[in-house]
């Protein structure tokens, strides 16, 4: 026999947790983790190929479409995974609503900035500009 539920009737119907996102973040984080696990070996190989090269040599390697695509996919998956993970930590351990909101906004900004800067660098080097 269980006690009364602390969840609202609407939350019980929608099967959402207290964060109102259900298991979406859980599955998105697992999806990005699998993507990174599949891409880590090719990324390591690419990094090893880039070791000891000057900028012209790096451009030559990164100008190959499959290599640029692998790096872009890894950057996107990593940034998304980082955003979700830090947001979960912030939501779980920060209790002040204003502080939590500010930190979630800073986390989103930081993750987007890192992703865009990385994507720009890969696109610039791979395009030969």
C-alpha positions in Angstrom: 0.0 0.0 0.0 1.6 3.3 -1.1 1.0 6.7 0.4 -0.5 9.6 -1.5 1.5 10.8 -4.5 3.2 14.1 -4.5 2.9 14.5 -8.2 0.1 16.4 -9.8 -2.6 14.5 -11.7 -1.4 16.0 -15.0 2.2 14.9 -14.3 1.0 11.4 -13.5 -0.9 11.3 -16.8 2.1 12.6 -18.8 4.6 10.5 -16.8 6.8 13.5 -16.3 9.2 14.0 -13.4 9.7 17.1 -11.4 11.8 18.7 -14.1 8.9 18.3 -16.5 11.0 16.7 -19.1 10.5 13.0 -18.3 13.1 10.8 -19.7 14.0 12.9 -22.8 17.2 14.2 -21.3 18.2 10.7 -20.2 17.8 9.3 -23.7 19.3 12.2 -25.4 22.4 12.0 -23.2 22.6 8.2 -23.9 22.2 8.9 -27.7 25.1 11.5 -27.6 27.2 9.1 -25.6 26.8 6.3 -28.1 27.5 8.8 -31.0 30.7 9.9 -29.2 31.7 6.3 -28.5 31.3 5.4 -32.2 33.2 8.5 -33.3 36.1 8.5 -30.8 38.3 6.0 -32.7 38.1 7.9 -36.0 38.7 11.2 -34.1 41.7 9.8 -32.4 43.1 8.6 -35.8 42.5 12.0 -37.2 44.2 13.7 -34.3 47.2 11.4 -34.7 47.3 12.2 -38.4 47.4 15.9 -37.5 50.3 15.6 -35.0 53.4 17.4 -36.1 51.8 19.0 -39.1 51.9 22.7 -39.8 48.7 24.6 -40.8 49.1 23.8 -44.5 49.4 20.1 -43.6 46.3 20.3 -41.3 44.3 22.0 -44.1 45.3 19.2 -46.5 44.0 16.6 -44.1 40.9 18.4 -43.0 40.0 19.3 -46.6 38.9 15.7 -47.1 35.1 15.7 -46.7 34.8 12.5 -44.6 37.3 13.8 -42.1 35.5 17.1 -41.7 32.2 15.4 -41.3 33.5 13.0 -38.6 34.9 16.0 -36.7 31.8 18.0 -37.0 29.6 15.2 -35.9 31.9 14.6 -32.9 31.8 18.3 -32.0 28.0 18.5 -32.2 27.5 15.3 -30.1 30.1 16.4 -27.5 28.7 19.9 -27.1 25.1 18.5 -26.8 26.2 15.9 -24.3 28.1 18.5 -22.3 25.1 20.8 -22.2 22.7 18.1 -21.0 25.1 16.8 -18.4 25.8 20.2 -16.9 22.2 21.2 -16.9 21.3 18.0 -15.0 24.0 18.8 -12.4 22.8 22.4 -12.1 19.1 21.4 -11.7 20.0 18.7 -9.1 22.4 20.7 -6.9 21.5 24.4 -7.2 18.5 25.3 -5.2 18.1 29.0 -5.6 15.8 29.7 -8.6 17.5 32.8 -9.8 21.0 31.2 -9.5 19.7 28.1 -11.2 18.3 30.1 -14.1 21.5 32.2 -14.5 23.6 29.0 -14.5 21.4 27.2 -17.0 21.6 30.2 -19.3 25.4 30.5 -18.9 25.7 26.7 -19.6 23.6 27.1 -22.7 25.6 30.1 -23.9 29.0 28.4 -23.1 28.0 25.1 -24.9 26.8 26.9 -28.0 29.9 29.2 -28.1 32.2 26.2 -27.8 30.3 24.3 -30.5 30.1 27.3 -32.9 33.8 28.2 -32.4 34.8 24.5 -33.0 32.5 24.2 -36.1 33.9 27.5 -37.5 37.5 26.3 -37.1 36.8 23.0 -38.8 34.9 24.6 -41.6 37.6 27.3 -42.1 40.4 24.7 -42.2 38.5 22.3 -44.3 37.5 24.9 -46.9 41.0 26.1 -47.4 40.0 29.7 -46.8 
